[in-house]
Amino acid sequence: MIHLIFNHEVNDQRDSPLCVCLRRCKKPMNLQTIKASCSNCNLRELCMPMGLDDEQMERIDEIVATRRKVKRGGLLFRNGEEFTSLYAIRTGFFKTSVATEDGRDQVTGFQMAGEIIGLDGIVNDHHTCDAVALEDAEVCVMPFDKLEQLSREVTALQNHVHKVMSREIVREHGVMLLLGSMRAEERLAAFVLNLVQRLSARGFSKSELVLRMTREEIGSYLGLKLETVSRTFSKFAEEGIVEVKQRHLRILDTEALKRIVNSQQCQN
């Protein structure tokens, strides 16, 4: 059920730690032309296809020529901006959002290290949302025209790009299901389980995490009011399912969270 609701991750990937050695650069912090190397990156198994030979990896390295740093609260790209590149998140956390007619920001997703961001711009050559860093972050810039050209020559890369796009479609379908038929408890339980699942694939704990987003941002994404998110977290804590200290979340009963989500499937 969780995989159907928020399928960001590649299920067959091996655990990969997020400890990354970064080169220092004297250029401005928010845009750096640091030479990127996919072949030496600890996250390559999460955002690149597996099984590529040395020559194919070298060709990808030539495309992913730069990294870009984004400070917390900074924009990676904005709605209406011309689409030129996809971005592989190397470190940090992002949220994507769109402005509603009444001026509110509607959160459409959260992206973490090892994931690809910027797919929204492919459809009409312009981005349709804002991408904001929730903490200091770094991305690898992948010019889409060069990536597309290489994909025609490297079948594994083309298949991987298709899978990334497909996962985004599946995720959007899952969010529609979540917003249309789930109660508040089910939405929040599914959200927490998904975050832990994605973080554990990156070598982090399966039971503890720090929420990089605010409760208000969680509520925006899940279609819940801030008060409802806070009340539901408190309910989970009272029932001994989680322990919450500000943004630090410890899961005490993973099976209970799964039962909450699966109860929605049984009702249908």
C-alpha positions in Angstrom: 0.0 0.0 0.0 2.8 2.4 0.9 4.6 1.7 -2.3 1.4 2.7 -4.3 1.0 5.9 -2.4 4.5 7.4 -2.4 6.7 5.5 -4.8 9.8 7.7 -5.0 12.5 5.1 -4.3 13.9 2.2 -6.3 13.2 -0.9 -4.3 16.1 -3.0 -5.5 18.8 -0.5 -4.6 21.4 -1.3 -2.0 21.8 0.8 1.2 24.1 3.8 0.6 25.4 6.2 3.2 25.1 9.9 2.8 28.6 10.8 3.9 30.0 12.7 1.0 33.4 14.4 0.7 32.8 17.8 -1.0 35.5 19.9 -2.6 36.0 23.4 -1.4 35.5 26.2 -3.9 36.1 29.9 -3.7 33.2 30.8 -5.9 29.8 32.1 -4.6 28.0 29.5 -2.5 24.7 29.4 -4.4 26.2 28.4 -7.8 29.4 26.6 -8.1 31.1 25.0 -11.1 32.5 22.0 -9.2 33.5 19.1 -11.4 31.0 16.3 -10.6 31.8 12.6 -11.0 28.9 10.1 -10.9 31.4 7.2 -11.0 32.8 8.3 -7.6 29.5 9.3 -6.0 28.1 7.3 -3.0 24.6 8.0 -4.3 25.0 6.9 -7.9 23.0 3.6 -7.3 20.0 5.7 -6.2 19.9 8.2 -9.1 21.7 6.4 -11.9 21.1 3.0 -13.6 23.1 0.0 -12.4 25.4 -2.1 -14.5 27.0 0.7 -16.6 30.5 0.0 -17.8 33.4 2.4 -17.3 33.0 4.0 -20.8 29.3 4.7 -20.2 30.0 6.2 -16.8 32.6 8.5 -18.3 30.1 9.7 -20.8 27.6 10.5 -18.1 30.4 12.2 -16.1 30.9 14.5 -19.1 27.2 15.5 -19.1 27.0 16.0 -15.3 29.7 18.6 -15.4 28.7 20.9 -12.5 27.2 20.9 -9.1 25.1 23.7 -7.7 24.7 24.7 -4.1 21.4 26.1 -2.8 21.1 27.7 0.6 18.2 26.9 2.9 15.1 28.8 1.7 16.7 29.3 -1.7 15.1 28.5 -5.1 16.6 25.8 -7.3 14.1 26.8 -10.0 10.8 28.7 -10.1 7.4 28.3 -11.8 7.6 29.7 -15.3 11.4 29.4 -15.6 12.8 27.9 -18.8 13.5 24.2 -18.4 17.1 23.3 -19.3 18.2 20.6 -16.8 17.2 17.8 -14.5 18.9 17.8 -11.0 20.1 14.9 -9.0 20.0 15.9 -5.4 23.4 15.1 -3.8 22.8 16.5 -0.3 19.8 18.2 1.4 16.0 18.2 1.2 13.7 20.1 -1.2 10.0 20.8 -1.4 8.1 21.6 -4.6 5.1 23.8 -4.5 2.6 25.7 -6.7 0.8 29.0 -5.9 -3.0 28.7 -5.6 -5.4 31.3 -6.9 -5.8 32.8 -3.4 -2.0 33.2 -3.1 -1.2 30.2 -0.9 1.6 27.8 -1.6 0.4 24.2 -2.2 3.2 21.7 -1.5 3.3 19.0 -4.2 6.2 17.0 -3.0 9.3 16.5 -0.9 12.6 15.3 -2.5 15.8 14.1 -0.8 19.3 13.1 -1.7 19.5 10.5 -4.4 16.3 11.6 -6.1 15.8 13.5 -9.4 14.0 16.8 -9.4 12.9 19.0 -12.3 10.8 16.5 -14.3 7.8 19.0 -14.4 9.6 21.1 -17.0 9.8 18.4 -19.6 6.2 18.7 -20.8 6.3 22.3 -22.1 9.9 23.4 -21.7 9.1 25.5 -18.6 8.9 24.6 -14.9 5.4 24.4 -13.5 6.4 24.7 -9.8 8.9 26.2 -7.4 11.7 24.0 -5.9 12.8 25.3 -2.5 15.7 24.0 -0.4 14.5 23.0 3.1 18.1 22.9 4.3 21.5 23.7 2.7 21.6 21.5 -0.4 23.7 20.5 -3.3 22.6 19.2 -6.7 24.2 17.7 -9.8 23.1 19.6 -12.9 22.2 17.4 -15.8 21.5 19.4 -19.0 18.4 17.7 -20.5 19.3 18.0 -24.2 22.6 16.2 -23.6 21.0 13.6 -21.3 18.3 12.9 -23.9 20.9 12.5 -26.7 23.0 10.1 -24.6 19.9 8.2 -23.6 19.3 7.3 -27.3 22.8 5.7 -27.3 22.8 4.1 -23.9 19.8 1.9 -23.5 20.2 1.4 -19.7 20.2 5.2 -19.2 17.1 5.6 -21.4 15.3 2.9 -19.4 16.3 4.5 -16.2 14.9 7.9 -17.3 11.6 6.2 -18.2 11.5 4.5 -14.8 12.0 7.9 -13.1 9.2 9.4 -15.0 7.0 6.4 -14.4 7.6 6.6 -10.6 6.6 10.2 -10.6 3.3 9.3 -12.4 2.7 6.5 -9.8 3.4 8.9 -7.0 0.9 11.5 -8.3 -1.7 8.8 -8.6 -1.0 7.7 -5.0 -1.4 11.3 -3.8 -4.7 11.5 -5.5 -5.8 8.4 -3.7 -4.5 9.7 -0.4 -6.3 13.0 -0.7 -9.5 11.5 -2.0 -10.2 8.6 0.4 -7.9 8.5 3.4 -8.6 9.8 6.9 -6.1 12.1 8.6 -4.5 9.3 10.6 -4.0 7.2 7.5 -2.5 10.1 5.5 0.0 10.9 8.2 0.9 7.3 8.9 1.6 6.7 5.2 3.6 9.8 5.0 5.9 8.9 7.9 6.4 5.3 6.7 7.3 6.6 3.3 9.9 9.0 4.6 11.5 6.3 6.8 11.5 3.9 3.8 13.3 6.4 1.6 15.8 7.4 4.3 16.6 3.8 5.2 17.5 3.2 1.6 20.2 5.9 2.1 21.7 4.2 5.2 19.7 6.1 7.8 17.8 4.7 10.8 14.5 2.8 10.1 13.0 4.2 13.3 14.3 7.7 13.8 14.3 10.8 11.6 14.4 14.6 11.7 11.6 16.2 9.8 13.1 18.8 7.5 9.6 20.2 6.7 7.3 22.1 9.0 4.0 20.7 10.2 2.3 23.3 8.1 4.2 22.1 5.0 3.2 18.5 5.8 -0.4 19.6 6.1 -0.3 21.4 2.8 1.0 18.2 1.1 -1.5 15.9 2.8 -4.5 18.2 2.5 -4.7 18.7 6.2 -4.9 21.7 8.5 -1.9 22.5 10.7 -4.0 21.8 13.8 -5.0 18.4 12.4 -1.4 17.4 11.7 -0.3 18.4 15.3 -3.3 16.7 16.8 -2.7 13.5 14.9 1.0 13.4 15.9 -0.1 13.9 19.5 -2.6 11.0 19.1 0.1 8.7 17.8 2.3 9.7 20.7 -0.4 9.0 23.3 -1.0 5.6 21.7 2.7 4.7 22.0 3.2 4.6 18.2 5.7 7.5 17.9 7.7 9.8 20.1 7.8 13.4 19.0 10.3 16.1 20.2 9.9 19.2 18.0 11.1 17.9 14.6 12.7 14.8 15.9 10.5 11.7 15.3 11.1 8.3 16.7 8.9 5.4 15.6 8.1 3.0 18.5 5.6 0.8 16.7 6.1 0.5 12.9 3.5 -2.3 12.6 0.9 0.0 14.2 1.5 2.6 11.5 1.2 -0.1 8.8 -2.1 -1.3 10.3 -3.5 2.3 10.2 -2.7 2.6 6.5 -3.9 -0.9 5.7 -7.2 -0.3 7.4 -8.1 2.0 4.5 -7.4 -0.7 2.0 -9.7 -3.1 3.9 -12.5 -0.5 4.1 -12.4 -0.2 0.3 
